[in-house]
Structures are given as structure tokens and as C-alpha cells.
Amino acid sequence: RKVAWAEIGQGDHMIAVVPHLDVVPIGEGWNVEPFGGIIKNGRLYGRGASDNKGPAITCLYAAADVAEYFGDKIPGRIRIIFGQSEETGIWSDLDYYREHEELPYAGFTPDAEFPALCGEKGVLWLELSIPLERSGLLSFNGGSACNIVCSQCQASYFTPSGKIETLTEEGRAAHATAPESGINAISLLMEQMHPVVKSPLIDFYQAYIGQTCHGEKLGINFEDSLSGQTTVCVGKISSDDKKITFTLDIRYPVTCDGSFILTQITQAAKRYELSLHILKNAAPLYRSLDDPILKQLMDAYREETGDKGVPIVIGGSTYARALPNIVGFGAAFPGREHTEHQDDEYIVLEDLFKQRKIYRNALLRLLGSLESK
């Protein structure tokens, strides 16, 4: 997968809007058709409704509003860059774009929260594994993605009498940035098996993870006033005829040292002879509150909503890390329930219309800044 983009306007400088069109797996437990685009009770339901297809559409409408406002004399170019691999965490799409296409003068990604982002936590995606023959288990499978709390899993093992015992657990999915809002089925099943199965994998899990969500047992439960606590999410576990592997999604505060966290986990894994592989290692991102792009976006938000809120730091990881001069800007409003990555994902229709007005205002302000160039 690469990347697609659409552009209007003319001039030497380009304002970019960077949503993504890919989505996480559907998962289990939906009460509506996941790709049905069902409208009910003032909400639009579907996988990607809030993350990130819904906001991508509002940005298209906002750009069309700007085109209507200026006619054929838009004082600059607006390019909407449609990412296609954001949820993988690898971002080969934006890597390709950054190497082959024009970089923006300014812009935003509508894949975060309002009012706007001044920072994003550091991100570590890790894969830990143990040979199947050493695990004490016959199989262990569950979860759909590294960045979703596992909602269902199943494990099998031999009982002392030689019979095969198979256990299942049900939890509740949630985004990895807020694991405490979900119930991790892997953690439940590990706890259930711990008294009856001799397994270094289960022993490691209970010693260093258990049902914690902030890295307490790993000694990485850091917190600061800018970005809150460390979060730790076990997303997937899988087995084949050679090994059992599970993933960790760790988001840590902007003032913390990611290398220390990695060292702590490496040492813990070594004690139980687990192998560790780094899937993603992204340093924290922080933007000064005096940054001119950030200030223009904040002005656009405040003018349309009357909300005097201040920029925030989130645990999520957005395309603001992938391209220069891009700020996380919406689309989630303060006080709204976050349903991205969950069953029955939805977005409130009223919010879509508000987004359109805010993004129109923001594009007009960013285009206005080109006049001094």
C-alpha cells in the first residue's frame, strides 16, 4: 500500500490534511453491521466511523467549502493526503510519501482530539515469545491487533492425567491508549491457568503484567503533568508448532526515557528466557504552545466552539510524527465517549457537522498565513 492524495488551489506552498482510510479488524460483539454505515439515534455506526473515515469525509467537505469561498482564486494549495496503513503502526504509506512527494508548509491530521495536540506519548510495540515446548502449553491464541485490548482468547494444555484441557475467556476490547477501559481476556486466562499449569510464560506474565494497565509490575509506571501515566496493553497472543508469541503496546509520558523502559522489559524477559523483538519504537513528540501552526488551529477551534480549552498530550500516535509541520487536530470532542477500536464504533452526527466548520476555519487561517510567504 502506498498513499493517495487530492489537491485544490494553486501556488508554491501547500497546506496538508492527513487522515487515514485503513481500519483495525472488526473484532467480535457488534450489534450492527460493521460496514453498514448505520444511522441510529443521531449516530453513524461502523468500523472507521470515528477512526478515521468519518473525519476524512468532513475534511473533504471543509476543503470544498474553502473552494466555494474563494472560487478559482484560492491563495495556496490544499492537499488531502489519504493514508492507508496508519493502524499497522509501520506507516510505509507516509514513508513513501515523504521520500517521493512535496512536504507541507503547514497542516493537521484529524485523527486525534480537540482542542489540538501539543504532544504525543512515546510508543513501544514489542513482541515476546517462548518456544512451544518450553511453554507448558499446547496452544494459546487470541486478540486481533497489537493496539487493541484482547477481547477473546483460548488456550490448551495437558492435565496431570494426560487429558487435553481447553479454556476460553471473554473480555472487552478497548484502545491500547486506555487499556483500563477494557477487560483483557489474555490476562484473565493467564490468571486462571497460573495455579494449575507449570509454565514460564504464565509465570512471567503474572510476575510482570497480571491485570495491571500502567506497567506497575515492570517498574515503568511513570507519570507527568503533561501527558499522564504509562499505559501497557497486551493485544495479541498466537501459537504455532514452534512458539507462542504475544504483543505489548506501551505508551509512555513525554518526559520519560524510552530506553529505560525497554531495558526493564528486556531484563524481565531474560529472567524467564523469553525472546524480545521490537516492532516499533517512536520517541515522544512535543510542540511548543507558541508554535504558530498550533496557535492558528487553536484559534479556529475556539472561534467555532467557544471552548477556551488548552492543547493536550495524548497516548495515541498520529501522522503528526510522519510529516513535518503537521499537528494533531480533532476529531474527537472533549467529553465524548471514545469508541474507536471498539465494537459498535460510532460518531455523533452533530460532531461531524461541527468538525466541518472547524476544519473550514482552520484551512482559511492556514491559507491566510501563506500571504506573508
Secondary structure, DSSP 8 states (H G I E B T S, - for coil): ---EEEEEEEEEEEEEE--B-------S--SS-TTS-EEETTEEESTTTTTTHHHHHHHHHHHHHHHHHHTT--EEEEEEEEBS-GGGSS-HHHHHHHHHS---SEEEESSEESS-EEEE-EEEEEEEEEEHHHHT-SEEEE-S-TTB---EEEEEEE-TTS-EEEEEEE-B--BTT-GGGSB-HHHHHHHHHTTT---HHHHHHHHHTTT-SS-TTTT---EETTTEE-EEEEEEEEE-SSEEEEEEEEEE-TTS-HHHHHHHHHHHHHHTT-EEEEEEEE--EE--TT-HHHHHHHHHHHHHH------EEESS--GGGTSTTEEE--EE-TT----TTSTT-EEEHHHHHHHHHHHHHHHHHHHHHGGG-
